[in-house]
């Protein structure tokens, strides 16, 4: 996992991929960089979010929704053609779209999730 974004809109497991000056195509379950071989980025991001959910819920004691996010950095073009994609896909300058989200976690829950997320012990047993 590269980053966790924790706020009133929930928890986002952010996986960043740097493909400098490349074109990226995202389908439902595969990603192609410059028309190359499909990469399982979306599948891995979903698995990562499930792991984060297990860890946070174990220590928080309440449901913690975690959404997988793929962020492509340095790309020249990002084309998302997925119809059922369960992973949010952004370029680095679009991540700010997550900031205004709310209604998922209370302020107290945000603080508790943040506290759990900072403890290495919680992650070492995941």
C-alpha positions in Angstrom: 0.0 0.0 0.0 1.4 3.4 -0.9 -1.0 5.7 0.9 -4.1 5.8 3.1 -6.4 8.7 2.9 -8.7 8.9 5.9 -11.5 11.3 6.3 -15.3 11.8 6.6 -15.7 10.3 3.1 -14.2 7.0 4.3 -10.8 5.4 3.9 -9.1 5.2 0.5 -6.3 2.8 -0.1 -4.2 4.6 -2.7 -1.9 2.8 -5.0 0.3 5.0 -7.1 1.9 4.0 -10.5 4.5 6.2 -12.1 4.6 5.9 -15.9 6.4 9.0 -17.1 5.2 10.2 -20.5 3.2 7.0 -21.2 -0.4 6.5 -22.2 -2.5 4.4 -19.8 -5.7 2.5 -20.7 -7.8 1.1 -17.8 -10.4 -1.6 -18.3 -12.5 -3.5 -15.8 -9.7 -5.8 -14.6 -6.6 -4.8 -16.5 -4.4 -1.8 -17.2 -2.2 -1.4 -20.3 0.7 1.1 -20.5 1.4 2.2 -24.1 -0.6 -0.7 -25.5 1.6 -3.2 -23.7 0.9 -6.3 -21.8 -2.0 -6.1 -19.3 -1.1 -5.4 -15.7 -3.3 -6.5 -12.8 -3.2 -3.1 -11.0 -7.0 -3.1 -10.4 -7.1 -6.6 -9.0 -4.2 -5.9 -6.7 -5.7 -2.6 -5.5 -8.9 -4.4 -4.6 -7.0 -7.0 -2.6 -5.0 -4.3 -0.9 -8.2 -2.5 0.1 -9.6 -5.7 1.6 -6.5 -6.2 3.7 -6.8 -2.6 5.0 -10.5 -3.2 5.8 -9.6 -6.3 7.8 -6.9 -4.6 9.8 -8.8 -1.4 10.6 -12.1 -3.2 11.5 -10.2 -5.6 13.7 -8.9 -2.8 15.8 -11.6 -0.2 15.4 -14.6 -2.5 16.3 -16.9 -0.9 13.7 -17.3 -1.2 9.9 -14.6 0.7 8.0 -15.3 1.0 4.3 -12.1 1.1 2.3 -12.2 2.1 -1.4 -9.3 1.1 -3.7 -7.8 4.0 -5.7 -5.3 3.9 -8.5 -3.4 7.1 -9.2 -1.3 7.4 -12.3 1.6 9.8 -12.1 3.4 11.5 -15.0 1.2 10.0 -17.7 0.4 11.8 -20.9 -3.0 10.2 -21.3 -5.4 8.3 -19.1 -8.3 6.5 -20.7 -10.7 4.7 -18.4 -13.1 2.5 -20.3 -14.2 0.3 -17.5 -17.9 -0.3 -17.1 -17.9 -2.1 -13.7 -14.7 -1.0 -12.2 -14.7 -1.1 -8.4 -11.5 0.9 -8.2 -11.4 4.7 -8.5 -8.9 5.8 -11.1 -7.2 9.2 -11.2 -4.2 11.2 -12.5 -2.2 12.8 -9.7 -3.9 16.2 -10.2 -7.4 14.7 -9.8 -7.0 13.2 -6.4 -8.4 16.4 -4.8 -11.8 15.1 -6.0 -11.8 12.9 -2.9 -11.5 15.8 -0.5 -15.1 17.0 -0.3 -16.6 13.5 0.2 -18.4 13.0 3.5 -21.1 11.1 5.3 -19.2 7.8 5.8 -17.3 8.3 9.0 -18.0 10.5 12.0 -15.2 12.8 13.3 -14.7 10.4 16.2 -14.4 7.4 13.8 -11.9 9.3 11.6 -9.7 9.9 14.7 -9.9 6.2 15.8 -9.2 4.9 12.3 -6.2 7.3 12.0 -4.9 6.2 15.3 -5.1 2.5 14.4 -3.6 3.1 10.9 -0.5 4.7 12.5 0.4 1.6 14.6 2.9 -0.8 12.9 1.8 -3.6 15.2 -1.6 -3.7 13.5 -0.1 -4.1 10.1 2.5 -6.7 11.0 -0.1 -9.3 11.7 -2.2 -8.7 8.6 
